[in-house]
């Protein structure tokens, strides 16, 4: 492995280059050193192999990660780090890599590959829907039934596209491959390009008698209902995947998936941070000074809590296990209660007099913080 050049250097890149930069660099250098543009040039052929190998590694996220961490040894099957042949293409060489990236080049070069087959099985389109639920539904879980309008497999033709009792026939223009190939001679060499067959649309099959319901597409648009189980503990932007409920696949491919993205309405009393809940409860001066038993609401019940005498404003108490259930491990979060000292704002004359009398009989020893602050002021200016 010691004689191999750094793969990033081969493509003229710095380590950490993005996927798009890697693809652009490969395309540029592959065009430059392709054998069709350099007939009989052994150096160009070797360079092309080197570029091919470098791109095969750096375009594969798993192999790229191993190469970034361990160098060439990380992708050498004999070193115990990797699997299979070089470059993530099973060691297939030029033909495999150009087949895999045929769409990028608009077809193969001079006999190397012909692009990916358009009549190969393809997964159906994924769908997404936003769903707004209440704070309580997010905390305790719920079930919803959603209506979505989407393409579904045509029941009349079972998704085949041809009318019942009829059959498809192989396209005579492309021979069933779904691709037509053209060869063009240019000053840079002989290029071969591929395109979907215009007669069969790339499917490789001709439908003489289309299905009357789907008109040959194999799918029809319908509004259906999907039941969604929302587990306890979900939060804003939680995504619930429902496998196979997307749109039908192509050429026998699997259905796409349906993703439900949740939005949670805010609560009038509670705020949430992960599995913990927070609530502010106002208390009076007498409750704070003398202590009192207050009622604390939780999401499921009311609980009593003893506020100790001398409680200061903005003191926070924790009630364990009164938060939200963790959606993964089932553990309950906590409820944090902040007590807010409320100062009365509307006092009649008698109440004002009583408050004044109270202020006069409460000496400095009743106010530890105020006494300490006053002493610091005296020390500052003494």
C-alpha angles and dihedrals in degrees: 000000000000095000094055118106121232108275093226089052090050090059094040093247139127121242111271095036114161124253091252092051090050092050093047093048092049093049093050095048095040090056091049098049102030111135092235089063093042106041113189093003105131093185091055090048092052090046090051091052090050092050090047092052094046093051092047089060101038095046092057110078095208095047092042090055091051091047092049090052103037106017119220091340089064092064098034107107089208092057094063097244104095142038133227128356128332124293100016093279098099092257091291094139127206098347094055097046094047091047090052092050099032093120091058092055097037092242138335130312117247096322101332106123128314106235128269118312113258092205094057116114111277131189116248124251118284117234131209134197131181117226127191117209134176125262090251093049089054091049099045103025128241145198123247135184114214128195117214133172112222145137115280131184111279109251093202096063097017089241095302096114097222123103116264110272094025130095137217119242131213113265108252094206098059099020091237096303094108090225134095120201131211129188121212128187113217135170086261095055141275114322129192120202132186131210137174112278108260093213099055099021091240096302096107091227135092120216111207095176110036120204108266093225103046097022092229099311096104093227139074133198115251139162109237138175122241122192115221124197108206111197124220115269102035119145142189113317094013108153119214113197120208107193120223096009095107124090124305120279124243125250094002095317121144124270119264123249132256119228123198113201113200130218118188122211115232119253125237094228110017134063122195136216110180104302097344127091128209130201134175117218121188118221132182129248092254092051091051095044100042100026126241144193110254133187114244118195119218126185091266108026149354119266132188121236128187111226106207121232114268095029110169126223115276093017110158123217124191125220107196120225095009096108131081127307114252108247092219108038101018095235118145121239124220135258116233116203119198115195115215118202107227116208113208113247104185113056128163121219095268092050092049090052092051092049090050091050090050091051090052095052095046105086128197093273089069091061109056096172094045091049092049092048092049091052091051090053090052091049091049094057100032 
